[in-house]
Amino acid sequence: MRALIVIAAVADLALGALLVAVSGFVLQGVNDTGPMMPEAIFYVLMILWCLAAPVVAWLARDGYSAQTRLGIVVSPLAMAAALLLVSPG
């Protein structure tokens, strides 16, 4: 189970890095002077959760079971997969 958690944590960090790398393309219309789009807020929250989920699972290693920690780590990947199935606009 520990190996799955580590692999999912690496995948989370890779997804977070990918989201940061393409954020300029996705958020090109959002700047400091314009209104904040709800999609931009969700995008930033997704980046934060991708980077925070492995840390949260690591901090919860004593209080939660391995299945719960795996669920925490896999949740950003599951959200990303679900968002890929939703058609835009």
N, C-alpha and C positions, 0 to 999 in steps of 0.2 A: 504494500500500500504506500509505503514511503517513496518508492520509486515513481509511482504515478503522481503523487503530490509534487515531487521535484520536477517531473516532466511538464506537468500542467503549469507550475510556477514559471518555468522557463518560457513556455508558450505565452503566458500572460504578459511577461516582460517584453517578449518579442512583439506581441500585439500592441502593447502600449507604445513601444518604439515606432512601430509602423504608423500608428495613429498620430503621433507627434510629427513624424516625417511628412505625412501628407496633409497636415492640418492647414498649411498655407493654401492648398488647392481647395479644400473643403470650406474653410472659413474666410475666403477671399473677400466677401462682402461685409464682413464684420470688422469694424474698426473702433477706435476710442470715441469717435464722435457720433456714430450711428446707433440706432436702436439694437439692443441685444436680441437675437433670434432665439426662440426656444430650442431649436435644433442645435445651435451653438452651445447653449448651456448643457444640453444632454451630451454633446460631443466631448466637452471638457470634463463632465462628470464621468463619462466612460473611460477617458484617459486616466483620470485619478483612480477609478476603481481597478483598472488593469494594473496599475502600479502598486495599489494598496492591498489588493487581495492576497498576494503571497505573504506580505508582512502580517496581515491580520491572521492568516492561517498559522503562521509561525508563532505569533504571540499566543494563539489559542491552543498550542500543542499540549498543554497540561490539563486544560479544562474541558476539552471537547474530544470526541472520538475521531478516529482517522477518517471515517466516512463523512463526518460533518466538515472536517478540514478540507477534504477533497471536494466537497460540494462548494465550499467557499472559494477555493482556487479555480474550480471549473466554471463558476458562474459568469465571469466576463466572457469566456469562450462560448458559453451557451447563449448569452445575450447577443454576441456578435453573429453567431450562426442563425439565430432567430431574425435578426435584422437583415441578414442577407436574403431571407425568404420573403420579406415584405417589399412590395413594389413601391418605388418612390412616387410621391405625390399624386 
